[in-house]
Amino acid sequence: MLVLNRLRTAKLHLCIEEEDLAKVTRLIEKGADVNMVKENGVDPLFVACGKNNIAIAELLIKNGANVNAHPKKGVTSLDIAAQDGYTEITALLLKSGADPNIKDEHGWTPIRFAARNGT
């Protein structure tokens, strides 16, 4: 069962990269882990935020994605959204409880990223 879940989760990451909401939905319904970190240090929500895909991010959060996870050198999904100026997804993360004061390995916070970029 663990192997099957890992395969579903690997597919989940790929479907998020491809921005295929229908496939992401099916994989979650079949038990893909919305918080599993891949070898490259990212979780599904991080990928969705990097793609600025609000529909997939909402689906992941609704299904238990940790909005404060910071598996890749302390970088959170909120960091990525703020850094890239994705205001709508930033608002979703904050509304869902993301902490804007979590520091990455260099001491940067999402607030600092947003201020640097004028968002």
N, C-alpha and C positions, 0 to 999 in steps of 0.2 A: 504493500500500500504506500509506503514512504517513497519508493522509487516512482510509482505512478504519479504521486503528488508533485515530486520534483520535476517530472516531465511536463506535467500540466503547468507548473509555475514557469519553467523555461519557455514554454509556448506562450504563456501569458505575457512575458516580457517582449517577445517577438511581436505578438499581436498589438501590444501597446505601441511599439516602435512603428508598426504599419498603420496605426490609428484605426484599427478595425473594432469598433464598439460591439458589434454583434458577436464576434469571436471572443472578445474579452468577457462579455456577459456569460456566454456559454461555459467558458473555462472556470469562471468563478462559481457558477452554479454546480459544476462538477467537482469542486473542491480545491481549485488552485489557491495557494497561500498568497494572500494579498500583501503580506509583509516579508516574504522570503527574499533574502539578499542574494543576488547572483555573485559569481566569482569576481566580477569587475567592481563590486562594492556598491551596487545600486539596487534599490527595491522598486516595485512597480509604480508607486506614487511618484517617486523621483523621476522615473522615465516619463510618465504622463505630464508632469510639470515641465520637464525639459522640452516636451513637444507642444506645450501650451494647449493641451487638450482638456478642456474643462469638463466635458461629458464623461470622459474616462476617469478623470480625477474624482468627480462626484461619485461615480459608481464605486470606485475603490474605497473612498471614505465611508460611503454607506455600508460597505461590506467589511469594515473594520480596519482599514489601513491606518497605520500609526502616523499621524501628521507631524509628530515630533521626532521621528526616526532620523538618525544621522550616521548611517553606516559608512559613508565614504569620507574619511578624513574630517568627520564632524560636520560635513555639509548636509543641510536639510533640504527638503523639497521647497520650503519657503525661501531658502537662500537662492535656489535656482530661479524661482519665479520672480523674486525681487531683483536679482542680478540682471535678468533678461528683460525687465520692465513689463512683465505679464501681470497687469494690474487686476484683471478679473479673477485669475486663478490665485493671485496673492490674497485677494479679499475672501475667496472661498476658504483657503487654508486658515486664515485668521479667524473667520467665522466658525470654523470647525475645531478651533482650539490650538492652532499652531502657535508656538512660543516665539515671538520676534526677538527674544534676548539670548537664544542659544548661540554660543560662539563656535566657530569652526576652529581648526587647528592653528590658524593664524590670528585668532581673536576677533575675527569679523562676525558681525551679526547681520541678519536680514535687513534690519533698519539701516545699517551702514551701507549695504549694497544698494538699497533703494535710494538713499540720499546721494550716493556717488553718481548714480545714473539719472537723478532728477525725477524719479517716479514716486 
